[in-house]
């Protein structure tokens, strides 16, 4: 009965949605046998799955909004809906790559602040090449870039710094130099998008190293402190600038 009072999801794309709103899907979307994902029916083309992104939860005939923000839609493949919000409080999700700060050593486990409601654990064996004799040199205060392998409301979040083949794949201890700062989760998703224009434009300004965590943390290091701070200020301001304003600011810095 609740589905009758919902609104078509396509009509609300780009508009503000609130927690509790029910978004109805077109008739050609159907729910599979497991009820875990929505897929396209046999008569629709192309074949694929409709993904339910952050801020939404599957509910009967549609999607239930769980966060306040702008509704977004990507039609490619099976399609995807998500809510683009200015949320800053991070909730750990399995598979997310995040930047954690080591706060304590407890036996064979490190405790990391990841910006969530509780610290995450990281075993000293969860590093490439680590053994009982060859332990990683991790100190309190170090920055760690890793991935969640356990993340749910009933268990303590657990991180690793290796992939399924035991390789670091860029994860591990982040260098001591550099600058760590925090932005909204919406900006992080924008920066992590393939072929992000912001990153491409910044790379033409100065050479720099950049680490992006899904928990809203960014670590950046350029050749000089001044260049590092300039990049930090641009990244923080990107959330509130249009593409044209950003290009004008970068043109001034480059002297063009």
N, C-alpha and C positions, 0 to 999 in steps of 0.2 A: 504494500500500500504506500510505503514511503517513496517509492520510485515515481509515483504519479506527481509528487510535489517537487521533483527535481527540475533542473534546467539543462538544456542541451549543452554539452561540453564545448562544442564548436562555437556556439554563440558567445561564450564567455572568454575565449582566448584573448589575452592581452588586457583583461579587466581584473579588478580586485575581487578575490574570493575570500570567504571567511570560514573558520572552522565550523563544521556542521553542515555546510552546503553540500547538496548531492548533485553530482554531474552525471547526466544521462548520456549514454553512448549511442551512436547510430545503430540501426537494426542489424547491420552486417557484422557487428562485433558480437562474439559469443564467448562463453566461458568454457574452458576445457574441463575434462573429467576430474582432474585433481583440484580444480578451483584455485590454483595458485597463480595462473597467468591468463590474460585474455588474448584470444587469437582471432584471426580473420576467418570467416566461414569459407567453405569450399567454393562458393560462387564468386568470391571477391578476388580481385587481383591488385597488386601482387600478394602472394602468400607471405605471411609473417606473423609476428606477435606484437600485440599492443603492450608497451611497457608502462608500468605505473611508477612514476618517479617520486622524488622527495616531496612531502607535503600532501600526499594523496594515499588513500587506502581503498582497496576493492570492497565494494558493498553491493551485493545483489545485482541489480540491473545497471550499476554504474560505478562511479568513484566518489568516495567521501573525502572531503577536504579536512585536513588536520592542522594546517598552518595558514596564517594570514599572508597574502601576497598576490602577485600577478600570475595568472594561469598562463602557462606556455605549452606549445604543442609543436612537435616535430613530426611531419608526415612521412618521412623517409622510412623504408622498410615496413614494419607492421605499425609504426607510429609510436609516439610516446607523449604522455602528458606529465607535467610536473608544475609545482608552485615555486616561483622565483621570489624568495623572501629575503629580508634584511636580517635574518637570524644570525646571532653571534654565538649563542650557546651551542656547543657541538655535542651531538649524540653519536657515540661510536657505532660504526657500521662495518660488518665483516667485509674484508677486501679493500677497505679504504687505506690509502697511504697518508700518513700523518707525520708531523714533527712533534716529538715529545721532549720534555726536559727531565733529566734524571734527578730525582729528589732524594732517593735513598737506596742503599744496598741492603738486602735482606737475605743473607745466606747465598744461595745460588741464583737469586732473582733480583733484578733491578726494578724499582718503582719509578714510573714516569708520569709526569703531569701532561695530559693530552688535551686539557681544556674541557673535559667532561665532568660529570658529577662525582667520579671517583678515579683514582690513579689506575694506570694500566701496568701489567707485569710484563717483564721481558727476561727470558732465561739467558744466562751467559753462553749457552750452547746454541742460541738462535742467531749466531753470526757465522759468516763464511769462514771455514777453516778452524772454528773453535773446538777445542777438546778440553778434557778435564785438566790436562797439563798446560795447554796453550789457551789461556783465558784472554778475552779482549780487554784492552786497557780502557775501561769506562770509569769515569769519575763523576761524583755528584756535581751537577751543574752543566754537564755535557748535553749537547743537542743530538738527538737520535732521529733519523728518518727511517721509518719502518712501516709495516703493514699489519693490520688486524687479522688474526686468524680465529679469534673468539670474540664475539661482541653481541651480547643479548642482555636483556634486563635482569636475568636470573643468575648471571655469572660475571666474575671479574673480567674486564677486557684483557686480552692477551695479545702481545705484539711479537713479531719476528722481523729479522733483518736479512732473511734469505727467501728465495722463491722455492717452488716445488722441486727444482733440480739441485738445491743447495747452494746456488750462486747468489751473490749480494745484489746484482742487478741495480746498482746505484744506491742501495740502502746501506745504512750503517751510521757511524759517527760523522757528524757534520763538522767542518773545520772551525777552529777557535775564532778566527777573524770573521768579519762580516757583521751584518745587522739583522736582528730578528724583530719582526713586528706583526701585528694582528689586523686582519680585515674581516669584512663580513663573509659568510659562507657563499653568498650569491656571487660576489666578485671572484672568489676562488674558482667557482665552477666556470665562470666566464674566461678566466685566465688559462684554465686547463683544457679549454675547447681546442680541437685540432685547428691549426693555422690561425691562432689567435692574433688579431691585428695589433693589439697592444704590445705583445711580446716582440712581434716582428719589427714594429716601429722603434721600440727601445733598443733592440739589438743593433740598429743602424746608428744609434747615438753613441753608445759606449760598449766596449766588451765587458761582460759581467757574468757571474755565476748566480744561478737562481734555483731555489728549492721551494716547491709549493706543497703545502699540506692541506688535505681536505678538511682539517680542523680549523682552518682560517689563519694559519700561521705561514708567514713567508720569510725565508732567509735569503739575503742578497749580499753579494760582495763584488765590488768593482776594483779598479786599480788603485784609486785613492779614496780617502774618506769622503771628500767632497762629491765625487761622482756617485759613490754609494748612497749618500743622503739625497742627491738629486733624483736617483731612480726610485728610492723609497717614497719621496714626496709625490712623484708622478703616479706611482702605483696606487697610493692612498687616494689621490685626487681623481683617478680614473672612474671611480664609482659615481662621481657627481658631475663629470664632464661629458659633453657630447663628443663624437668622433672628430668633428671639425675643431672644437676647442682644444682637444688633445693634440691634434696635428699642428695647430698654431703655437702651442706651448713648446712642442718639440722643435719646431722650426726656429724659434727664438733661441733655444739652448744650443742648437747646432750652428747658429749664426747665419742661416739662410733667410 
